[in-house]
């Protein structure tokens, strides 16, 4: 396939990802790259490229790239909470305009002093620089995986998706989450973060739910 970078066209094998291509063409760009744009559309650095075109690395200055970083930070947060509070159940954890959050079902509500412990565990995970590995499962296998891991909210989310929906997951060390992405190639790219607040929420915004 032909990839155009800074006006020059080069041939690469099918299935190469932006990370490998940029490492070959412009290694310095990876110091600040969070994601890339292929023909204007955002692509994960570690995900195989499916078409030819112009490739441009993007960093924190790009709004969608910031979303990628913050989304990965939410997974680091969830991983840290599961390490510290193994009985916590995962709900959802999106990136938002000015940061990220993750909802958990826990026996006892988190206290402000827990934030410092969670931050330290997040820093440890970031230092490990685990890869964010995407994989896809058939519906039955996806449900079995989440049931075996004791994640009832993820099971509910899967059941609510159309029968033909692609069910993708991201693995980060021992942590696995149902997720459409996009993500950074590894946790080490989350350079700075701060946990600032706690809040209560009803599952799916309904007061009829927990």
C-alpha positions as CSV (number, residue, x, y, z in Angstrom):
1,X,0.0,0.0,0.0
2,X,1.1,3.6,-0.7
3,X,1.4,6.0,2.3
4,X,2.1,9.7,1.7
5,X,4.0,11.4,4.4
6,X,5.1,15.0,4.2
7,X,4.5,15.0,0.5
8,X,6.5,11.8,-0.3
9,X,4.9,8.5,-1.1
10,X,6.3,5.2,0.2
11,X,5.2,1.6,-0.2
12,X,4.4,-0.5,2.9
13,X,3.0,-4.0,3.4
14,X,-0.7,-4.3,4.1
15,X,-1.6,-4.4,7.8
16,X,1.2,-2.2,9.0
17,X,0.2,0.3,11.7
18,X,0.9,4.0,12.0
19,X,3.3,3.4,14.9
20,X,5.6,1.2,12.8
21,X,5.3,3.4,9.7
22,X,6.2,6.6,11.6
23,X,9.0,4.8,13.4
24,X,10.5,4.1,10.0
25,X,9.7,7.5,8.4
26,X,10.0,10.0,11.2
27,X,11.0,8.5,14.7
28,X,11.0,12.0,16.3
29,X,7.3,12.4,15.6
30,X,6.5,9.7,18.0
31,X,7.8,11.8,20.9
32,X,4.6,13.8,20.8
33,X,2.2,11.7,18.7
34,X,-0.9,10.5,20.5
35,X,-2.7,9.3,17.3
36,X,-2.5,9.8,13.6
37,X,-4.8,11.0,10.8
38,X,-5.1,9.0,7.6
39,X,-6.8,11.0,4.9
40,X,-8.1,13.3,7.6
41,X,-9.7,10.5,9.7
42,X,-8.3,9.7,13.2
43,X,-6.6,6.3,13.6
44,X,-5.0,4.6,16.6
45,X,-1.2,4.4,16.3
46,X,-1.2,0.7,17.1
47,X,-4.1,-0.4,14.9
48,X,-3.4,-1.8,11.4
49,X,-4.1,0.7,8.6
50,X,-6.8,-0.5,6.2
51,X,-6.3,1.9,3.3
52,X,-3.8,3.9,1.5
53,X,-3.4,7.7,1.8
54,X,-1.8,10.6,3.6
55,X,-0.6,9.9,7.1
56,X,-0.1,12.8,9.6
57,X,0.8,12.3,13.3
58,X,-1.2,14.3,15.8
59,X,-0.6,15.3,19.4
60,X,-2.3,16.9,22.3
61,X,-3.1,20.0,20.2
62,X,-5.7,17.9,18.3
63,X,-9.0,17.7,20.0
64,X,-9.8,14.1,19.0
65,X,-6.2,13.0,20.0
66,X,-6.8,14.5,23.4
67,X,-9.9,12.3,23.6
68,X,-7.7,9.2,22.9
69,X,-5.3,10.1,25.7
70,X,-8.1,10.8,28.2
71,X,-9.9,7.6,27.2
72,X,-6.8,5.6,27.9
73,X,-6.4,7.4,31.2
74,X,-9.9,6.3,32.2
75,X,-8.8,2.7,31.5
76,X,-5.7,3.2,33.7
77,X,-8.1,4.5,36.4
78,X,-10.3,1.5,36.1
79,X,-7.3,-0.9,36.2
80,X,-6.0,0.9,39.3
81,X,-9.4,0.7,41.1
82,X,-9.7,-3.0,40.3
83,X,-6.2,-3.6,41.7
84,X,-7.0,-1.8,44.9
85,X,-10.7,-2.8,45.2
86,X,-11.0,-6.2,43.5
87,X,-14.8,-6.4,44.2
88,X,-15.5,-3.2,42.4
89,X,-17.8,-3.7,39.3
90,X,-17.0,-1.8,36.1
91,X,-19.7,0.4,34.6
92,X,-18.5,3.0,32.0
93,X,-15.5,5.2,31.6
94,X,-15.5,7.8,28.9
95,X,-13.3,10.8,28.0
96,X,-15.1,14.1,28.4
97,X,-14.4,17.7,27.3
98,X,-11.9,18.5,30.1
99,X,-10.8,15.1,31.3
100,X,-12.2,11.6,32.0
101,X,-14.2,9.6,34.5
102,X,-15.1,6.0,35.3
103,X,-18.2,4.8,37.2
104,X,-17.9,1.9,39.6
105,X,-20.3,-0.2,41.7
106,X,-18.6,-0.6,45.1
107,X,-19.8,-1.9,48.5
108,X,-18.6,1.2,50.2
109,X,-18.5,4.6,48.5
110,X,-15.0,5.9,47.7
111,X,-13.7,8.5,50.2
112,X,-11.6,11.6,49.3
113,X,-8.5,10.0,50.8
114,X,-8.9,7.1,48.4
115,X,-8.0,9.4,45.5
116,X,-4.3,9.6,46.5
117,X,-4.0,5.8,46.7
118,X,-5.7,5.4,43.3
119,X,-3.4,8.0,41.8
120,X,-0.3,6.2,43.1
121,X,-1.5,2.9,41.6
122,X,-2.3,4.7,38.3
123,X,1.3,6.1,38.3
124,X,2.6,2.5,38.8
125,X,0.6,1.2,35.9
126,X,1.7,4.1,33.6
127,X,5.3,3.4,34.5
128,X,4.9,-0.3,33.5
129,X,3.9,1.0,30.1
130,X,1.6,-2.0,29.3
131,X,0.4,-2.2,25.8
132,X,-3.3,-1.5,24.9
133,X,-4.1,-4.6,22.9
134,X,-7.4,-4.6,21.0
135,X,-9.2,-7.9,20.2
136,X,-12.7,-8.8,19.0
137,X,-14.9,-11.7,20.2
138,X,-18.1,-13.3,19.0
139,X,-21.2,-12.4,21.1
140,X,-21.3,-15.6,23.0
141,X,-17.6,-15.5,23.9
142,X,-17.9,-11.9,24.9
143,X,-20.7,-12.6,27.3
144,X,-18.9,-15.5,28.7
145,X,-15.7,-13.5,29.3
146,X,-17.6,-10.7,31.1
147,X,-19.6,-13.2,33.2
148,X,-16.4,-15.1,34.2
149,X,-14.8,-11.8,35.2
150,X,-17.9,-10.9,37.3
151,X,-18.8,-7.7,35.3
152,X,-22.7,-7.7,35.2
153,X,-22.8,-4.1,33.8
154,X,-20.7,-5.1,30.9
155,X,-22.9,-8.1,30.3
156,X,-26.0,-5.8,30.2
157,X,-24.2,-3.5,27.7
158,X,-23.4,-6.4,25.4
159,X,-27.0,-7.7,25.6
160,X,-28.3,-4.2,24.6
161,X,-26.1,-4.1,21.5
162,X,-27.4,-5.3,18.1
163,X,-26.8,-8.9,17.3
164,X,-24.4,-8.0,14.5
165,X,-22.4,-5.4,16.5
166,X,-18.7,-5.8,16.6
167,X,-17.7,-6.5,20.2
168,X,-14.2,-5.2,20.8
169,X,-12.1,-5.3,24.0
170,X,-8.9,-3.8,25.1
171,X,-6.4,-5.7,27.3
172,X,-3.9,-3.8,29.4
173,X,-1.8,-6.2,31.5
174,X,-4.3,-8.2,33.5
175,X,-7.1,-5.6,32.9
176,X,-9.7,-6.2,30.2
177,X,-12.5,-3.9,29.3
178,X,-15.3,-3.9,26.7
179,X,-14.5,-0.9,24.6
180,X,-14.8,0.5,21.1
181,X,-11.6,2.6,21.6
182,X,-9.7,4.5,20.4
183,X,-6.6,4.2,22.7
184,X,-3.0,5.1,23.0
185,X,-0.6,2.2,22.0
186,X,0.5,1.8,25.7
187,X,-0.2,3.3,29.1
188,X,3.2,5.1,29.3
189,X,1.9,7.7,26.9
190,X,-0.3,9.1,29.7
191,X,2.2,11.6,30.9
192,X,0.2,13.7,33.4
193,X,-3.2,13.3,35.2
194,X,-5.0,14.3,38.4
195,X,-8.0,12.9,40.1
196,X,-10.1,15.9,41.3
197,X,-13.5,14.8,42.4
198,X,-15.9,12.1,43.5
199,X,-19.6,11.9,42.6
200,X,-22.5,9.6,42.9
201,X,-24.5,8.4,39.9
202,X,-27.4,6.2,39.0
203,X,-26.6,3.4,36.5
204,X,-27.7,4.7,33.1
205,X,-29.0,7.9,34.7
206,X,-32.2,6.3,36.1
207,X,-33.1,6.6,39.8
208,X,-34.7,3.1,39.5
209,X,-31.2,1.7,39.1
210,X,-28.5,1.3,41.7
